[in-house]
Amino acid sequence: VLLTMAANPELRMDQLPSDPLLHVLSFLSFRDLIHCTYVSRRLNDLSKHNPLWRSLCSKHWLADRLQSGVSWFGLFKRYYTDLGRYMQYYPVLKRAWDQLKVFLQQRCPRMIASLKEGATEVELNDIEAQIGCRLPDDYRCSYRIHNGQKLVIPGLMGSMSLSNHYRSEVLLDVETAAGGFQQRNGMRRCLPLTFCFHTGLSQYMALQPAEGRRMYESFYPCPDQTAQDPSAIDMFITGSSFFEWFTEYVHNVVTGEYSIIRDQIFRYVHEKDCVETTGHITVSVSTSFLPELSSVHPPHFFFTYRIRIEMSSSASPEAACQLDSRYWKITTSDGNVEEVQGPGVVGEFPVMTPGKVHEYASCTTFSTPTEYMEGHYTFHSLGNFSTALTFPSSSAAFVMVFFISEAALAL
């Protein structure tokens, strides 16, 4: 081919072999391929080559199956006509939803039945007309895939359970969310994303920059209990956009960062550094902030933490031991230090044997946004020794922190 081209510099496009041309075309974007269809009849034919569009359908729409009587080029056009405005978000959000459903089917199967079919473009346009605000494209894209969930328990967006407190957040469908759209002072132009039946708690998304909020920021509202103006609202920020908020949550669920307890997703955050092993005992810590029990003014920040104590399965039976006491050193962000020690854990003195796991949850309140806890447990050996041995098992320092935004007073 090269010799022929050298001998005949006027070689036309329709004389070039198909294979090298198709290879070049395979590196083009779908827009460039469309432009190639206008260059010549030959490129028009090659640019519609099925394998080229099969790759693009997989990349942009995660489509791997053809519908009867439709080419890959035709299938791409159908998707683009329906979802083209969401190309920036669709493959990531669709993959997130697919991964979440696979995970739920294995770990929390009853949640699958609560998911609603996607909304249509017309339905989303009607909602925008109803509330008088534009919905962001990442939100619309996700709701084209699934229109939230039914109002059931447990909620898709995480649960929390303490001895006298329960929270489970439902991902609201767009119609219900529109019914809760806020126009009051302190919450103007805010759309609810979630709702909890037990606490009345919702996460909101700001549809316009107002009252100290950034556009499309997600947050938990927190009334300022010290302000004379009842509309003064502080915020606990949960995301800078719907896309970040949802995909980060799904990532934490499917990678096991969040715990699954009794078929529910518990939003405990586990830092990999918060693990410590002493001998055969490993202690790890996960934490969670509870905005519904917290306030900024006055400063009162409520956290729950979950401790996992595990004895290695490779330990010998003689390594069996029983927990005697706990010790915590708490350091606030302003440098104050508090020490807490006492017998057992939440009234229990667990016996640890090879392979056994003991988990418990507790809670604490802070007066500063960031605090650190570190400490150890003391066990005594249950082995056949004339004198019982006592040894500490450390718990790595872990941090409890969240983001606060103080919204401006409504005028």
C-alpha positions as CSV (number, residue, x, y, z in Angstrom):
1,V,0.0,0.0,0.0
2,L,2.8,2.4,0.9
3,L,4.6,1.8,-2.5
4,T,1.4,2.4,-4.3
5,M,0.8,5.6,-2.5
6,A,4.3,6.8,-3.2
7,A,3.9,6.1,-6.9
8,N,0.5,7.7,-7.1
9,P,0.2,10.7,-4.8
10,E,-3.3,11.3,-6.0
11,L,-4.6,8.1,-4.5
12,R,-8.3,8.6,-3.6
13,M,-9.9,7.8,-0.2
14,D,-12.1,5.1,-1.8
15,Q,-8.9,3.3,-2.9
16,L,-7.5,2.8,0.7
17,P,-8.1,-0.5,2.4
18,S,-10.8,-0.7,5.0
19,D,-8.9,-2.2,7.9
20,P,-6.4,0.6,8.5
21,L,-9.2,3.2,8.0
22,L,-11.4,1.4,10.6
23,H,-8.5,1.2,13.0
24,V,-8.0,5.0,12.7
25,L,-11.7,5.6,13.1
26,S,-11.8,3.5,16.3
27,F,-9.8,6.3,18.1
28,L,-12.4,9.0,17.3
29,S,-15.2,10.3,19.5
30,F,-18.8,9.8,18.5
31,R,-19.0,13.4,17.4
32,D,-15.9,13.0,15.2
33,L,-17.4,9.9,13.7
34,I,-20.6,11.7,12.9
35,H,-18.5,14.5,11.2
36,C,-16.8,11.8,9.1
37,T,-20.1,10.7,7.6
38,Y,-20.2,14.1,5.8
39,V,-16.7,13.8,4.2
40,S,-17.4,11.2,1.5
41,R,-19.6,8.2,0.7
42,R,-16.8,5.8,1.7
43,L,-16.2,7.4,5.1
44,N,-20.0,7.6,5.6
45,D,-20.2,3.8,5.2
46,L,-17.1,3.1,7.3
47,S,-18.1,5.5,10.1
48,K,-21.3,3.4,10.6
49,H,-19.4,0.2,11.0
50,N,-21.1,-1.8,13.8
51,P,-18.1,-2.6,16.0
52,L,-17.2,1.1,16.2
53,W,-20.6,2.0,17.6
54,R,-20.7,-1.1,19.8
55,S,-17.7,0.2,21.6
56,L,-19.3,3.7,21.9
57,C,-22.5,2.2,23.2
58,S,-20.6,0.4,25.9
59,K,-18.6,3.4,26.8
60,H,-21.4,6.0,27.0
61,W,-24.5,3.9,27.8
62,L,-23.1,0.7,29.3
63,A,-25.2,-1.1,26.6
64,D,-23.9,-4.6,25.7
65,R,-26.9,-6.1,24.0
66,L,-28.6,-5.2,20.7
67,Q,-32.4,-4.9,20.4
68,S,-33.9,-6.9,17.5
69,G,-33.6,-5.3,14.1
70,V,-31.5,-2.4,15.5
71,S,-27.8,-1.7,14.6
72,W,-25.3,-0.5,17.2
73,F,-25.3,2.9,15.3
74,G,-29.1,2.9,15.6
75,L,-29.0,2.0,19.3
76,F,-26.5,4.8,20.0
77,K,-28.8,7.3,18.3
78,R,-31.8,6.1,20.4
79,Y,-29.9,6.5,23.6
80,Y,-28.5,9.9,22.5
81,T,-31.9,11.2,21.6
82,D,-33.3,10.2,25.0
83,L,-30.3,10.8,27.3
84,G,-27.8,12.9,25.3
85,R,-27.9,15.9,27.7
86,Y,-26.7,13.6,30.5
87,M,-23.6,12.1,28.7
88,Q,-21.3,13.7,31.3
89,Y,-22.9,11.8,34.2
90,Y,-24.8,8.8,32.8
91,P,-22.1,6.1,32.6
92,V,-20.9,6.8,36.1
93,L,-24.3,7.1,37.7
94,K,-25.7,4.1,35.8
95,R,-22.7,2.0,36.9
96,A,-23.2,3.2,40.5
97,W,-26.8,2.2,40.4
98,D,-26.0,-1.2,38.9
99,Q,-23.3,-1.9,41.5
100,L,-25.6,-0.8,44.3
101,K,-28.4,-3.2,43.1
102,V,-26.0,-6.1,42.8
103,F,-24.8,-5.4,46.3
104,L,-28.3,-5.0,47.7
105,Q,-29.5,-8.2,46.1
106,Q,-26.8,-10.1,48.0
107,R,-26.8,-8.2,51.3
108,C,-30.1,-6.3,51.7
109,P,-32.5,-7.9,49.2
110,R,-35.7,-6.3,50.6
111,M,-34.5,-2.9,49.5
112,I,-34.5,-3.9,45.8
113,A,-38.3,-4.0,45.8
114,S,-38.5,-0.5,47.1
115,L,-36.7,1.1,44.1
116,K,-38.9,2.9,41.7
117,E,-38.6,3.0,37.9
118,G,-37.0,6.0,36.3
119,A,-38.8,9.2,35.7
120,T,-39.4,10.5,32.2
121,E,-38.1,13.8,30.8
122,V,-41.7,15.1,30.7
123,E,-42.2,14.3,34.4
124,L,-38.9,16.0,35.4
125,N,-39.8,19.1,33.3
126,D,-43.2,19.3,35.0
127,I,-41.5,19.2,38.4
128,E,-39.3,22.1,37.4
129,A,-42.4,24.1,36.3
130,Q,-44.1,23.2,39.6
131,I,-41.3,24.4,41.9
132,G,-40.0,27.2,39.7
133,C,-36.4,26.0,39.8
134,R,-34.1,24.1,37.5
135,L,-33.0,20.7,38.6
136,P,-29.3,20.0,38.1
137,D,-28.5,17.6,35.3
138,D,-26.7,15.1,37.6
139,Y,-29.9,14.8,39.7
140,R,-32.1,14.5,36.6
141,C,-29.8,11.8,35.2
142,S,-29.9,9.7,38.3
143,Y,-33.7,10.0,38.5
144,R,-34.0,8.9,34.9
145,I,-32.4,5.7,36.0
146,H,-34.4,5.3,39.3
147,N,-37.0,7.7,40.7
148,G,-35.9,7.3,44.3
149,Q,-37.6,4.6,46.4
150,K,-41.0,3.9,47.9
151,L,-41.6,5.3,51.4
152,V,-40.6,2.2,53.3
153,I,-38.2,1.1,56.0
154,P,-35.3,0.5,55.8
155,G,-34.3,3.5,53.8
156,L,-31.7,3.3,51.0
157,M,-29.6,6.1,52.2
158,G,-28.5,4.6,55.5
159,S,-29.7,3.8,59.0
160,M,-28.5,4.4,62.6
161,S,-29.7,2.7,65.7
162,L,-28.9,3.4,69.4
163,S,-30.6,2.1,72.5
164,N,-33.3,4.9,72.4
165,H,-32.9,6.3,68.9
166,Y,-33.5,5.1,65.4
167,R,-32.9,6.8,62.0
168,S,-33.4,5.4,58.5
169,E,-33.4,7.7,55.5
170,V,-35.5,7.1,52.4
171,L,-34.3,8.4,49.0
172,L,-37.3,10.5,48.0
173,D,-38.9,10.2,44.6
174,V,-39.0,13.5,42.7
175,E,-42.8,14.0,43.2
176,T,-42.6,13.6,47.0
177,A,-39.4,15.8,47.0
178,A,-41.3,18.5,45.1
179,G,-44.0,18.5,47.7
180,G,-41.4,19.3,50.4
181,F,-39.7,22.0,48.4
182,Q,-38.8,24.9,50.7
183,Q,-39.6,28.5,50.2
184,R,-39.6,29.7,53.8
185,N,-36.9,32.0,55.2
186,G,-33.7,30.2,56.1
187,M,-34.4,27.3,53.6
188,R,-35.4,29.1,50.4
189,R,-35.0,27.1,47.2
190,C,-34.1,23.9,49.0
191,L,-35.2,20.5,47.7
192,P,-35.3,17.5,50.1
193,L,-33.3,14.5,49.0
194,T,-34.0,12.1,51.9
195,F,-36.6,11.7,54.7
196,C,-36.7,9.7,57.9
197,F,-40.1,8.8,59.4
198,H,-38.8,8.4,62.9
199,T,-36.9,11.7,63.3
200,G,-38.4,13.9,60.6
201,L,-34.8,14.4,59.4
202,S,-34.1,15.3,55.8
203,Q,-31.0,16.0,53.7
204,Y,-31.6,18.9,51.3
205,M,-30.0,20.2,48.1
206,A,-29.8,24.0,47.5
207,L,-31.1,24.7,44.0
208,Q,-30.0,28.3,44.1
209,P,-27.2,30.1,46.0
210,A,-29.1,31.8,48.8
211,E,-28.8,32.4,52.6
212,G,-25.1,31.4,52.7
213,R,-25.5,28.2,50.7
214,R,-23.7,27.2,47.5
215,M,-25.7,26.1,44.5
216,Y,-26.4,22.3,44.5
217,E,-24.7,21.8,47.9
218,S,-26.3,19.0,50.0
219,F,-26.7,19.4,53.7
220,Y,-28.6,18.7,57.0
221,P,-30.3,21.8,58.3
222,C,-29.7,22.7,62.0
223,P,-31.7,25.4,63.7
224,D,-29.6,28.0,65.5
225,Q,-31.0,27.7,69.0
226,T,-29.2,30.8,70.3
227,A,-30.5,33.2,67.6
228,Q,-33.5,35.5,68.1
229,D,-34.5,35.0,64.5
230,P,-36.2,31.5,64.3
231,S,-35.2,31.3,60.6
232,A,-31.5,31.3,61.4
233,I,-30.2,28.0,60.0
234,D,-26.8,26.3,60.4
235,M,-25.8,23.5,58.0
236,F,-23.9,20.2,58.3
237,I,-22.5,19.8,54.8
238,T,-22.7,16.3,53.2
239,G,-21.7,17.0,49.5
240,S,-20.9,19.7,47.0
241,S,-23.2,18.3,44.3
242,F,-25.7,15.5,43.9
243,F,-23.2,13.6,41.8
244,E,-20.5,13.6,44.5
245,W,-23.1,13.0,47.3
246,F,-24.6,9.9,45.6
247,T,-21.5,8.3,44.0
248,E,-19.5,8.6,47.2
249,Y,-22.3,7.0,49.2
250,V,-22.6,4.1,46.8
251,H,-18.8,3.6,46.8
252,N,-18.8,3.4,50.6
253,V,-21.6,0.9,50.5
254,V,-20.3,-1.5,47.8
255,T,-16.7,-1.5,49.0
256,G,-17.8,-2.4,52.5
257,E,-16.8,0.9,54.2
258,Y,-20.3,1.0,55.7
259,S,-21.5,-1.8,57.9
260,I,-24.5,-4.0,57.0
261,I,-26.4,-4.8,60.2
262,R,-29.7,-6.7,60.2
263,D,-30.2,-6.1,56.4
264,Q,-29.7,-2.3,56.8
265,I,-26.9,0.0,55.7
266,F,-25.3,1.7,58.7
267,R,-23.2,4.8,57.9
268,Y,-20.3,4.1,60.1
269,V,-17.1,5.4,58.6
270,H,-14.0,3.2,59.1
271,E,-10.5,4.7,58.6
272,K,-7.9,2.1,57.8
273,D,-5.5,3.7,60.2
274,C,-7.9,3.1,63.1
275,V,-6.8,-0.5,63.6
276,E,-4.4,-1.8,66.2
277,T,-3.2,-5.4,67.0
278,T,-1.6,-6.5,70.2
279,G,-0.7,-10.2,70.3
280,H,-3.7,-12.1,69.1
281,I,-6.2,-9.3,69.7
282,T,-7.2,-6.8,67.0
283,V,-9.3,-3.7,67.7
284,S,-10.8,-1.5,65.0
285,V,-13.1,1.5,65.2
286,S,-15.8,3.0,63.0
287,T,-17.5,6.3,63.7
288,S,-20.7,8.2,62.7
289,F,-22.0,11.7,63.2
290,L,-25.6,12.2,64.2
291,P,-26.8,15.6,62.9
292,E,-30.3,15.1,64.3
293,L,-28.9,15.1,67.9
294,S,-26.4,17.9,67.3
295,S,-26.3,21.6,67.1
296,V,-23.8,24.3,66.2
297,H,-25.3,27.0,68.4
298,P,-24.9,26.0,71.2
299,P,-21.9,23.7,70.2
300,H,-23.1,20.1,70.8
301,F,-21.8,17.5,68.5
302,F,-23.1,13.9,68.9
303,F,-21.1,10.9,67.6
304,T,-21.6,7.2,67.9
305,Y,-18.7,4.8,67.4
306,R,-18.6,1.0,66.8
307,I,-15.8,-1.1,68.2
308,R,-14.8,-4.5,66.8
309,I,-12.6,-6.7,69.0
310,E,-11.4,-9.9,67.4
311,M,-9.1,-12.7,68.4
312,S,-7.1,-14.3,65.6
313,S,-8.3,-17.7,64.6
314,S,-4.7,-18.9,64.5
315,A,-4.3,-18.3,68.3
316,S,-4.0,-21.3,70.5
317,P,-6.9,-22.2,73.0
318,E,-4.5,-21.2,75.8
319,A,-4.7,-17.6,74.5
320,A,-8.3,-17.2,75.6
321,C,-8.8,-14.1,77.7
322,Q,-11.5,-11.9,79.2
323,L,-11.9,-8.1,78.9
324,D,-11.6,-6.3,82.3
325,S,-11.5,-2.6,81.6
326,R,-11.3,0.2,79.1
327,Y,-9.4,3.5,78.9
328,W,-9.9,6.4,76.6
329,K,-7.9,9.6,76.2
330,I,-10.0,12.4,74.4
331,T,-8.3,15.4,72.9
332,T,-10.4,18.3,71.7
333,S,-9.4,20.6,68.8
334,D,-8.7,23.4,71.3
335,G,-6.2,21.2,73.1
336,N,-8.2,20.1,76.2
337,V,-7.6,16.5,77.3
338,E,-10.1,14.3,79.1
339,E,-9.5,10.7,80.3
340,V,-12.2,8.1,80.8
341,Q,-11.7,4.6,82.3
342,G,-14.0,2.0,83.7
343,P,-14.8,-1.7,84.0
344,G,-15.9,-3.7,80.9
345,V,-17.6,-2.3,77.8
346,V,-21.3,-1.1,78.0
347,G,-21.8,-3.4,81.0
348,E,-20.2,-6.5,79.4
349,F,-17.0,-8.4,80.0
350,P,-16.6,-10.4,76.8
351,V,-14.5,-13.6,76.8
352,M,-12.3,-13.8,73.7
353,T,-11.4,-17.2,72.2
354,P,-9.7,-18.0,68.9
355,G,-11.7,-16.7,66.0
356,K,-14.3,-14.9,68.2
357,V,-15.5,-11.4,67.4
358,H,-17.1,-9.0,69.8
359,E,-18.7,-5.8,68.6
360,Y,-20.4,-3.0,70.5
361,A,-21.6,0.6,69.9
362,S,-21.3,3.5,72.2
363,C,-21.7,7.3,71.9
364,T,-20.1,10.6,73.0
365,T,-20.8,14.3,72.7
366,F,-18.2,17.0,72.0
367,S,-18.2,20.7,72.2
368,T,-15.7,21.3,69.3
369,P,-16.1,20.2,65.7
370,T,-13.0,17.9,65.8
371,E,-11.9,15.6,68.6
372,Y,-9.5,12.6,68.8
373,M,-9.9,9.5,70.9
374,E,-7.3,6.8,71.6
375,G,-6.9,4.2,74.3
376,H,-6.7,0.6,75.3
377,Y,-8.5,-2.4,76.8
378,T,-7.1,-4.6,79.6
379,F,-7.7,-8.4,79.5
380,H,-6.7,-11.1,81.8
381,S,-5.7,-14.6,80.6
382,L,-7.9,-17.6,81.0
383,G,-5.1,-20.0,80.3
384,N,-4.0,-22.7,82.7
385,F,-1.5,-20.6,84.6
386,S,-1.0,-20.4,88.3
387,T,-1.1,-16.6,88.1
388,A,-3.5,-14.8,85.7
389,L,-1.7,-12.5,83.3
390,T,-3.0,-9.0,82.5
391,F,-2.1,-7.2,79.3
392,P,-3.3,-4.1,77.4
393,S,-4.7,-4.2,73.8
394,S,-4.3,-0.8,72.2
395,S,-6.9,1.1,70.1
396,A,-5.4,3.4,67.5
397,A,-6.3,7.0,67.7
398,F,-9.3,7.9,65.6
399,V,-10.8,11.3,64.7
400,M,-14.4,12.4,64.8
401,V,-14.9,15.4,62.4
402,F,-17.5,16.9,60.2
403,F,-18.1,20.1,58.1
404,I,-20.2,23.0,59.3
405,S,-21.5,25.9,57.4
406,E,-23.2,28.8,59.1
407,A,-25.9,30.1,56.8
408,A,-26.6,33.9,56.8
409,L,-29.6,35.1,58.7
410,A,-32.7,35.5,56.4
411,L,-33.5,39.1,55.8
